[in-house]
Amino acid sequence: MKQKLLTALSYLPESLQSDLSPIISQSNFNGVIKASDVDLLQQHSALAMPELLLSLLPLAAAYSVAPISDFNVGAIARGVSGNLYFGANYEFTNQALFNSVHAEQAAINNVFSHQESGIIDITITASPCGHCRQFMNELSCADQLTVNLAASGSKSLSTLLPDSFGPSDLGVTAPLLVASTATLTLPQTDNSVLAEVALGAANSSYAPYSHCHAGIALQTRDGVIISGRYIENAAFNPSLSPLQSALINLNLAGFAVSEISNVILVEKADTKMSHAQATQTLLADINIDSYQLLLAI
């Protein structure tokens, strides 16, 4: 992954390369550029914010895993903190296309994973499809969100998604990024670190429609733990599974799926839906057999 980022960096304006190189070369770089660094990039490049974000898109697109489409998409969400969050499309061979993750979903998942309370704008390689417009509409800041595109400039999400259907239509008053956390506990005697991380991810997941709060913790062979959390959508189908969320974060942290050694899924017991079977199917296809399901109450 580092080599892909460095290759992408070489295509950026020279005014950005020297400042960005030490940032993306850090061993713990996970697709987030801090606000203080963003300020320096803007000062040294003399680029207006939309132009700066568009210039950085090749770095986000470097995270793309697109063995089916061969179409690499990058997205950058700018949080209210000023931090920038990368995302890219993610595809799985030999699996149904609904397992694919769109770049906008990945960027918003990155924002959600870092506890941001809002997004100012999102900058994308290509115009967002209807699936992604609906996914973005779940945000608490959807009515103020701006979408930046190289081809057509900046537009509001409300312009791109007129007469929208969203959380308020289903009585949800605390949408994505401002919803309260759940209070699930594990009745099983499992106090492993991996189980606790998965439980924490489940409690911070977003499931206002099914109430099936769910989270995953992955452990790599060298002991690094990465979590993912369920992100539900008013239209149901654009929802992001906890495994998809975790695999996005794994990719952003620079790991391949082949480096996963253990997986724990925690989800709420006695709900009308479950992530268990879909999680097991996808894990089996990518040759991960150390998988455990824990039901929380």
KESETOR-240209 format. One record per atom (N, C-alpha, C): x, y, z. Coordinates in steps of 0.1 Angstrom, whole numbers, padded with zeros to 4 digits, always signed. Example, Ala and Ser with C-alpha at 12.3 -4.5 7.8 and 13.67 -1.06 7.14 Angstrom:
+0132-0057+0078;+0123-0045+0078;+0132-0033+0078;+0128-0022+0071;+0137-0011+0071;+0129+0000+0079;
***
This chain:
+0008-0012+0000;+0000+0000+0000;+0009+0013+0000;+0020+0013+0008;+0028+0024+0008;+0033+0028-0006;+0037+0017-0014;+0042+0020-0027;+0031+0026-0036;+0019+0021-0034;+0008+0027-0042;+0006+0042-0039;+0007+0045-0026;+0005+0059-0022;+0017+0068-0027;+0029+0062-0027;+0040+0070-0031;+0039+0072-0047;+0034+0062-0054;+0033+0063-0068;+0022+0074-0071;+0011+0074-0064;+0001+0084-0065;+0006+0098-0062;+0014+0099-0052;+0020+0112-0048;+0028+0118-0059;+0035+0110-0067;+0043+0115-0078;+0035+0122-0088;+0022+0120-0089;+0014+0126-0099;+0008+0139-0094;+0010+0142-0081;+0004+0155-0075;+0013+0167-0078;+0008+0179-0077;+0016+0191-0079;+0028+0190-0070;+0039+0195-0075;+0052+0195-0067;+0050+0203-0054;+0042+0213-0054;+0040+0221-0042;+0034+0213-0031;+0028+0202-0034;+0022+0193-0024;+0031+0181-0020;+0039+0177-0029;+0046+0165-0027;+0055+0165-0015;+0063+0175-0013;+0072+0176-0002;+0066+0176+0012;+0054+0183+0013;+0047+0183+0025;+0039+0170+0028;+0034+0164+0018;+0027+0151+0020;+0035+0139+0022;+0047+0139+0017;+0056+0127+0018;+0058+0122+0032;+0061+0131+0042;+0063+0126+0055;+0050+0122+0062;+0039+0127+0057;+0026+0124+0063;+0022+0110+0059;+0022+0107+0046;+0017+0094+0042;+0028+0083+0044;+0040+0087+0047;+0051+0077+0049;+0051+0071+0063;+0043+0078+0072;+0042+0073+0086;+0037+0059+0087;+0042+0050+0095;+0038+0036+0096;+0024+0035+0100;+0019+0044+0108;+0005+0043+0113;-0005+0052+0104;-0001+0056+0093;-0010+0064+0084;-0022+0055+0080;-0034+0060+0082;-0046+0052+0079;-0056+0060+0071;-0052+0068+0062;-0061+0075+0054;-0067+0088+0060;-0060+0093+0070;-0065+0105+0077;-0054+0116+0077;-0057+0128+0072;-0048+0139+0073;-0054+0149+0083;-0046+0152+0093;-0050+0161+0104;-0052+0175+0099;-0061+0182+0106;-0065+0196+0102;-0052+0205+0102;-0043+0203+0111;-0031+0212+0111;-0023+0210+0099;-0022+0197+0094;-0015+0195+0082;-0022+0200+0070;-0035+0199+0070;-0043+0205+0059;-0041+0220+0058;-0040+0227+0069;-0037+0241+0069;-0024+0244+0062;-0014+0236+0066;-0001+0238+0060;-0001+0235+0045;-0008+0224+0041;-0009+0221+0027;-0015+0232+0019;-0025+0238+0025;-0032+0249+0018;-0023+0262+0017;-0016+0265+0028;-0008+0276+0028;+0004+0275+0018;+0010+0263+0018;+0022+0261+0009;+0019+0260-0005;+0007+0254-0008;+0003+0252-0022;-0004+0264-0028;-0010+0273-0019;-0018+0284-0023;-0030+0280-0031;-0035+0268-0029;-0047+0263-0035;-0059+0266-0026;-0071+0270-0033;-0083+0271-0025;-0087+0257-0021;-0096+0256-0011;-0099+0243-0005;-0104+0233-0015;-0114+0237-0023;-0119+0227-0033;-0108+0222-0043;-0099+0231-0047;-0088+0226-0056;-0078+0217-0049;-0076+0220-0036;-0067+0212-0028;-0073+0198-0027;-0085+0197-0024;-0092+0184-0022;-0092+0176-0035;-0095+0183-0046;-0094+0176-0059;-0080+0171-0062;-0070+0179-0058;-0056+0175-0061;-0052+0163-0053;-0058+0161-0041;-0055+0150-0032;-0062+0137-0036;-0072+0137-0045;-0079+0125-0048;-0071+0113-0053;-0060+0115-0060;-0052+0103-0064;-0047+0095-0052;-0045+0102-0041;-0040+0095-0029;-0051+0086-0023;-0064+0091-0023;-0075+0084-0018;-0077+0072-0028;-0077+0074-0041;-0079+0064-0051;-0069+0053-0050;-0057+0056-0045;-0046+0046-0043;-0051+0034-0035;-0061+0036-0026;-0066+0025-0017;-0076+0017-0025;-0080+0020-0037;-0090+0012-0044;-0086-0002-0046;-0095-0011-0044;-0093-0025-0047;-0105-0029-0056;-0102-0029-0069;-0112-0030-0079;-0109-0041-0090;-0108-0054-0085;-0105-0065-0095;-0116-0068-0105;-0128-0063-0102;-0139-0066-0112;-0141-0055-0122;-0142-0043-0117;-0145-0031-0126;-0132-0025-0132;-0121-0027-0125;-0109-0020-0129;-0111-0005-0130;-0120+0000-0122;-0124+0014-0121;-0121+0019-0107;-0110+0027-0106;-0105+0031-0093;-0112+0045-0089;-0119+0045-0078;-0126+0057-0073;-0121+0061-0060;-0118+0073-0058;-0114+0079-0045;-0124+0089-0040;-0125+0090-0027;-0133+0100-0021;-0126+0106-0009;-0129+0119-0006;-0123+0125+0006;-0134+0133+0013;-0137+0129+0025;-0147+0136+0034;-0139+0145+0043;-0144+0158+0043;-0138+0168+0052;-0147+0169+0064;-0142+0166+0076;-0149+0166+0088;-0150+0180+0094;-0159+0182+0103;-0161+0196+0109;-0148+0199+0117;-0140+0189+0121;-0127+0192+0128;-0117+0198+0118;-0119+0196+0105;-0109+0200+0095;-0101+0189+0090;-0102+0177+0097;-0095+0165+0092;-0100+0160+0079;-0092+0154+0071;-0096+0148+0058;-0096+0133+0060;-0106+0126+0055;-0107+0112+0056;-0109+0106+0042;-0099+0097+0039;-0099+0090+0026;-0109+0079+0025;-0113+0075+0013;-0121+0063+0011;-0119+0059-0004;-0121+0046-0007;-0120+0041-0020;-0129+0030-0022;-0132+0026-0035;-0141+0015-0037;-0133+0002-0035;-0141-0008-0031;-0136-0021-0026;-0144-0032-0032;-0139-0041-0040;-0146-0052-0046;-0140-0066-0043;-0149-0076-0043;-0145-0089-0040;-0148-0099-0052;-0138-0105-0057;-0140-0115-0068;-0148-0127-0062;-0155-0133-0071;-0163-0146-0068;-0174-0143-0058;-0178-0130-0055;-0188-0127-0046;-0199-0118-0053;-0211-0118-0048;-0221-0110-0053;-0217-0095-0052;-0222-0087-0062;-0218-0073-0063;-0223-0065-0051;-0233-0070-0043;-0238-0062-0032;-0227-0062-0021;-0217-0070-0021;-0206-0070-0012;-0197-0058-0014;-0197-0052-0026;-0188-0042-0030;-0191-0029-0021;-0180-0022-0019;-0181-0009-0011;-0178+0002-0020;-0186+0013-0020;-0183+0025-0028;-0174+0034-0020;-0167+0042-0028;-0157+0051-0022;-0163+0061-0012;-0175+0066-0015;-0182+0075-0006;-0185+0068+0007;-0190+0056+0006;-0193+0048+0018;-0180+0046+0027;-0169+0043+0020;-0156+0041+0027;-0151+0054+0034;-0153+0065+0027;-0149+0078+0033;-0157+0081+0046;-0170+0079+0044;-0180+0082+0055;-0177+0072+0067;-0174+0059+0063;-0171+0049+0074;-0158+0054+0081;-0148+0059+0074;-0136+0064+0080;-0139+0076+0090;-0148+0085+0085;-0153+0096+0094;-0159+0090+0107;-0168+0081+0105;-0176+0075+0116;-0167+0067+0126;-0156+0061+0120;-0147+0053+0128;-0139+0063+0137;-0138+0075+0133;-0130+0085+0141;-0138+0095+0149;-0151+0091+0151;-0160+0099+0160;-0162+0113+0156;-0161+0116+0143;-0165+0130+0139;-0180+0132+0141;-0183+0145+0143;-0198+0148+0146;-0204+0153+0133;-0197+0156+0123;-0203+0161+0110;-0193+0162+0099;-0198+0163+0087;-0190+0164+0075;-0193+0177+0068;-0183+0185+0064;-0186+0197+0056;-0188+0194+0042;-0179+0186+0036;-0181+0183+0021;-0174+0170+0018;-0177+0164+0007;-0171+0152+0002;-0167+0154-0012;-0155+0151-0015;-0149+0153-0029;-0147+0139-0035;-0151+0137-0047;-0152+0124-0053;-0146+0124-0067;-0140+0113-0071;-0134+0111-0084;-0144+0113-0095;-0156+0107-0094;-0167+0107-0104;-0180+0110-0097;-0190+0114-0105;-0203+0118-0099;-0209+0106-0091;-0214+0109-0079;-0219+0098-0071;-0231+0091-0077;-0232+0078-0076;-0243+0070-0081;-0255+0072-0071;-0267+0068-0075;-0279+0069-0066;-0277+0062-0053;-0270+0051-0053;-0267+0043-0041;-0260+0052-0031;-0250+0059-0036;-0241+0067-0027;-0248+0080-0022;-0257+0085-0031;-0264+0097-0027;-0274+0094-0016;-0280+0082-0017;-0289+0077-0006;-0281+0075+0007;-0269+0069+0005;-0260+0066+0017;-0257+0079+0024;-0253+0089+0016;-0249+0102+0022;-0261+0109+0028;-0273+0106+0024;-0285+0113+0029;-0288+0108+0043;-0281+0098+0048;-0283+0093+0062;-0276+0102+0072;-0267+0110+0067;-0259+0118+0076;-0267+0129+0083;-0264+0132+0095;-0271+0143+0103;-0269+0156+0096;-0258+0158+0088;-0255+0170+0081;-0259+0170+0066;-0267+0160+0062;-0271+0158+0048;-0276+0171+0042;-0284+0178+0049;-0291+0190+0043;-0281+0202+0041;-0269+0200+0046;-0259+0211+0044;-0246+0206+0037;-0247+0193+0033;-0235+0187+0027;-0232+0191+0013;-0220+0194+0009;-0216+0198-0004;-0208+0187-0010;-0210+0184-0023;-0203+0174-0031;-0194+0181-0041;-0181+0178-0041;-0172+0185-0050;-0168+0175-0061;-0169+0179-0073;-0166+0171-0085;-0157+0179-0095;-0147+0172-0100;-0138+0179-0110;-0146+0183-0122;-0155+0175-0127;-0162+0178-0139;-0172+0189-0138;-0179+0190-0127;-0190+0199-0126;-0190+0208-0114;-0179+0209-0107;-0178+0218-0096;-0185+0213-0083;-0189+0222-0075;-0195+0219-0062;-0210+0220-0062;-0217+0210-0057;-0232+0210-0057;-0236+0205-0043;-0248+0210-0039;-0253+0204-0026;-0259+0191-0028;-0259+0182-0018;-0265+0169-0019;-0280+0170-0022;-0286+0180-0017;-0300+0182-0019;-0303+0185-0034;-0294+0191-0041;-0295+0192-0055;-0294+0179-0063;-0284+0171-0058;-0282+0158-0064;-0292+0148-0060;-0299+0150-0049;-0310+0140-0045;-0322+0148-0041;-0330+0153-0051;-0342+0160-0048;-0353+0151-0043;-0362+0156-0036;-0374+0148-0030;-0369+0135-0024;-0359+0137-0015;-0352+0125-0009;-0360+0118+0002;-0357+0106+0004;-0362+0098+0015;-0351+0095+0025;-0353+0098+0038;-0343+0097+0047;-0347+0094+0061;-0339+0095+0071;-0342+0091+0085;-0354+0098+0090;-0357+0111+0087;-0368+0117+0093;-0381+0111+0088;-0381+0105+0076;-0393+0099+0071;-0397+0086+0079;-0387+0081+0086;-0390+0069+0094;-0389+0072+0109;-0390+0085+0112;-0391+0089+0126;-0378+0090+0134;-0367+0089+0127;-0354+0089+0133;-0350+0104+0135;-0347+0108+0147;-0344+0122+0150;-0329+0124+0153;-0321+0113+0154;-0307+0113+0156;-0300+0105+0146;-0298+0111+0134;-0292+0104+0123;-0277+0100+0125;-0271+0095+0114;-0257+0091+0115;-0248+0102+0119;-0239+0099+0127;-0229+0108+0133;-0233+0115+0146;-0246+0115+0149;-0251+0121+0162;-0259+0112+0170;-0261+0100+0165;-0269+0090+0173;-0262+0086+0185;-0270+0082+0195;-0265+0078+0208;-0259+0064+0207;-0250+0060+0216;-0244+0047+0215;-0254+0037+0223;-0253+0024+0219;-0260+0014+0226;-0253+0010+0239;-0260+0001+0246;-0254-0003+0259;-0255-0019+0260;-0250-0025+0250;-0250-0040+0250;-0239-0045+0259;-0242-0057+0264;-0232-0064+0272;-0231-0079+0267;-0220-0085+0270;-0219-0099+0266;-0221-0108+0278;-0231-0117+0278;-0234-0126+0289;-0224-0137+0290;-0217-0140+0278;-0207-0151+0278;-0195-0147+0286;-0188-0157+0291;-0176-0155+0298;-0165-0153+0287;-0164-0142+0282;-0154-0139+0272;-0149-0125+0274;-0138-0124+0281;-0132-0111+0284;-0120-0108+0276;-0118-0115+0264;-0107-0112+0256;-0107-0098+0250;-0095-0093+0247;-0094-0080+0242;-0102-0079+0228;-0101-0089+0220;-0107-0089+0207;-0123-0088+0209;-0128-0096+0219;-0142-0095+0221;-0147-0082+0226;-0139-0076+0235;-0142-0062+0240;-0142-0052+0229;-0132-0053+0220;-0132-0043+0209;-0144-0045+0200;-0148-0057+0197;-0160-0060+0189;-0172-0055+0196;-0173-0057+0209;-0185-0052+0217;-0185-0036+0216;-0174-0030+0218;-0174-0015+0217;-0178-0011+0203;-0174-0018+0192;-0178-0014+0179;-0193-0016+0177;-0199-0027+0183;-0213-0029+0182;-0221-0018+0189;-0216-0014+0201;-0223-0003+0208;-0222+0010+0201;-0212+0012+0193;-0211+0025+0186;-0216+0024+0172;-0222+0013+0168;-0227+0011+0155;-0240+0019+0154;-0245+0020+0142;-0257+0028+0139;-0268+0019+0133;-0278+0016+0140;-0289+0007+0136;-0303+0011+0141;-0307+0023+0137;-0320+0028+0142;-0332+0021+0137;-0331+0013+0126;-0343+0007+0120;-0345-0007+0124;-0334-0015+0123;-0335-0029+0127;-0331-0031+0142;-0324-0022+0148;-0319-0023+0162;-0310-0034+0163;-0304-0039+0152;-0294-0050+0153;-0280-0044+0153;-0277-0038+0165;-0264-0032+0166;-0253-0043+0165;-0243-0040+0157;-0233-0051+0154;-0219-0045+0152;-0209-0052+0156;-0195-0047+0154;-0186-0059+0152;-0175-0057+0145;-0165-0067+0143;-0152-0062+0147;-0143-0072+0152;-0129-0069+0155;-0121-0080+0147;-0111-0075+0140;-0102-0083+0132;-0089-0082+0139;-0082-0093+0140;-0068-0093+0145;-0059-0098+0134;-0048-0091+0131;-0038-0095+0121;-0028-0105+0128;-0020-0111+0120;-0011-0121+0124;+0000-0115+0134;+0002-0102+0132;+0012-0096+0142;+0005-0089+0153;-0008-0092+0155;-0014-0087+0167;-0022-0074+0167;-0022-0067+0155;-0029-0055+0154;-0044-0058+0153;-0052-0050+0161;-0067-0052+0161;-0073-0040+0154;-0082-0043+0145;-0090-0033+0137;-0104-0036+0138;-0112-0026+0141;-0127-0028+0142;-0135-0023+0131;-0147-0027+0130;-0157-0022+0120;-0171-0022+0127;-0179-0013+0123;-0193-0011+0129;-0203-0010+0118;-0215-0015+0121;-0226-0015+0112;-0231-0001+0110;-0234+0003+0097;-0240+0016+0094;-0253+0013+0086;-0264+0016+0092;-0277+0013+0086;-0282+0025+0078;-0291+0022+0068;-0297+0033+0060;-0312+0031+0059;-0318+0043+0058;-0333+0043+0057;-0338+0035+0046;-0331+0034+0035;-0335+0026+0023;-0330+0012+0024;-0324+0008+0035;-0319-0006+0038;-0308-0010+0029;-0309-0011+0016;-0299-0017+0008;-0285-0010+0008;-0285+0003+0009;-0272+0010+0010;-0265+0008+0023;-0271+0000+0032;-0264-0002+0046;-0250-0008+0044;-0241-0005+0053;-0228-0010+0053;-0226-0020+0064;-0223-0033+0061;-0222-0043+0071;-0210-0041+0080;-0209-0047+0092;-0198-0045+0101;-0185-0051+0095;-0186-0062+0087;-0175-0068+0080;-0169-0058+0069;-0178-0053+0061;-0174-0043+0051;-0167-0031+0058;-0172-0026+0069;-0166-0015+0076;-0152-0019+0081;-0151-0031+0087;-0138-0035+0092;-0128-0037+0081;-0132-0043+0069;-0123-0045+0058;-0118-0032+0052;-0127-0022+0052;-0123-0008+0047;-0112-0003+0057;-0114-0004+0070;-0104+0001+0079;-0091-0007+0079;-0092-0020+0076;-0080-0028+0074;-0072-0024+0062;-0079-0021+0051;-0072-0016+0039;-0066-0002+0041;-0073+0007+0048;-0067+0020+0051;-0055+0019+0060;-0055+0009+0068;-0043+0007+0077;-0031+0001+0070;-0033-0003+0058;-0022-0009+0050;-0021-0024+0051;-0031-0031+0056;-0031-0046+0056;-0039-0052+0045;-0035-0064+0042;-0043-0072+0032;-0051-0082+0040;-0062-0087+0033;-0071-0097+0040;-0063-0110+0044;-0053-0113+0036;-0045-0125+0039;-0038-0124+0052;-0037-0112+0058;-0030-0110+0071;-0039-0112+0083;-0052-0114+0081;-0062-0116+0092;-0060-0130+0098;-0059-0130+0111;-0058-0143+0118;-0071-0147+0126;-0078-0137+0131;-0090-0140+0140;-0100-0129+0137;-0113-0133+0138;-0124-0124+0136;-0135-0127+0147;-0140-0117+0153;-0151-0118+0162;-0162-0108+0158;-0174-0114+0156;-0186-0106+0153;-0195-0105+0166;-0198-0094+0171;-0207-0092+0182;-0220-0085+0176;-0232-0091+0178;-0244-0085+0174;-0255-0087+0185;-0264-0078+0184;-0275-0079+0194;-0284-0092+0192;-0287-0099+0203;-0295-0111+0202;-0310-0107+0199;-0317-0117+0194;-0332-0115+0193;-0336-0103+0185;-0330-0101+0173;-0335-0091+0164;-0341-0097+0152;-0347-0089+0143;-0353-0095+0131;-0344-0097+0119;-0331-0094+0121;-0321-0097+0110;-0308-0100+0117;-0299-0105+0109;-0286-0109+0114;-0275-0107+0104;-0263-0104+0108;-0251-0103+0100;-0243-0116+0099;-0247-0126+0107;-0239-0138+0110;-0236-0146+0097;-0247-0149+0090;-0245-0158+0078;-0237-0151+0067;-0241-0138+0064;-0233-0131+0054;-0219-0129+0057;-0216-0127+0070;-0202-0125+0075;-0194-0138+0073;-0200-0149+0077;-0194-0162+0075;-0191-0166+0061;-0201-0163+0052;-0199-0166+0038;-0188-0158+0032;-0187-0145+0034;-0176-0137+0029;-0163-0141+0034;-0162-0143+0047;-0150-0147+0054;-0144-0160+0048;-0154-0170+0046;-0150-0183+0040;-0144-0181+0026;-0150-0172+0018;-0145-0170+0005;-0131-0164+0004;-0128-0156+0014;-0114-0150+0015;-0105-0158+0024;-0109-0170+0026;-0101-0180+0033;-0097-0177+0048;-0107-0171+0055;-0106-0168+0069;-0115-0178+0076;-0109-0187+0084;-0118-0197+0091;-0118-0195+0106;-0111-0186+0111;-0111-0184+0126;-0121-0173+0129;-0134-0177+0130;-0144-0167+0131;-0154-0171+0143;-0157-0161+0151;-0166-0164+0162;-0177-0154+0163;-0189-0159+0166;-0201-0150+0167;-0205-0150+0182;-0206-0138+0187;-0210-0136+0201;-0223-0127+0201;-0233-0132+0209;-0246-0125+0209;-0246-0117+0222;-0250-0104+0220;-0250-0095+0232;-0265-0091+0235;-0266-0087+0248;-0280-0084+0253;-0279-0069+0259;
***
